[in-house]
Amino acid sequence: MKFHVPDMSCNHCVASITKAIREVSSDAHVVCDLHERIVEVLNLVEKSPQEIIAVLDEVGYEATLIEAQA
């Protein structure tokens, strides 16, 4: 899954986002592109895009789904 996270602007943001996602899915692999403000989540098991958006919202980051897993 790929998300646009417009408020992600620094490595602290990356760390907070990664930690939040890994707390709900410990096997998730999180790749953040600061320049494009894109968060890609791989190996996500049994979590919907809406659940990830809610998790990011809880830690203060608005996110929009760009691409769901095929």
C-alpha positions in Angstrom: 0.0 0.0 0.0 1.1 3.5 -0.7 0.0 6.6 1.1 0.5 10.3 0.5 1.4 12.0 3.9 1.7 15.7 3.2 2.9 16.7 6.7 5.9 14.2 6.7 8.8 16.5 6.5 11.8 15.1 8.5 13.4 12.0 9.9 11.5 12.4 13.1 8.3 12.1 11.1 9.6 9.0 9.4 10.4 7.4 12.8 7.0 8.3 14.2 5.2 6.9 11.2 7.2 3.8 11.1 6.8 3.1 14.8 3.0 3.6 14.6 2.6 1.2 11.7 4.9 -1.4 13.2 2.9 -1.3 16.5 -0.2 -2.5 14.7 1.7 -4.9 12.3 5.1 -5.9 13.6 6.0 -7.7 10.3 5.3 -4.6 8.2 8.1 -3.1 6.1 7.7 0.7 6.0 9.5 2.7 3.3 9.2 6.5 3.5 10.1 8.9 0.7 10.5 12.3 2.3 10.9 14.2 -1.0 7.7 12.8 -2.4 6.0 12.5 1.0 5.0 8.9 0.2 4.8 6.0 2.7 4.9 2.5 1.3 3.9 -0.3 3.6 4.8 -3.9 2.5 4.2 -7.2 4.1 1.1 -5.8 5.8 -1.1 -8.7 7.1 -4.8 -8.4 7.8 -4.9 -4.6 7.9 -7.0 -2.4 5.6 -5.8 0.9 4.1 -8.4 2.6 6.4 -6.9 1.0 9.5 -3.4 2.4 8.5 -4.9 5.8 7.8 -6.5 5.8 11.2 -3.2 4.8 12.9 -1.4 7.6 11.1 -4.2 10.0 12.1 -3.8 9.0 15.8 -0.1 10.1 15.7 -0.9 13.4 13.9 -0.4 12.6 10.2 -3.2 12.9 7.7 -2.8 10.3 5.0 -4.5 9.5 1.7 -4.3 6.1 0.0 -2.5 6.3 -3.4 -2.3 2.6 -4.2 -3.6 -0.5 -2.6 -1.9 -3.9 -2.7 -2.7 -5.9 -5.8 
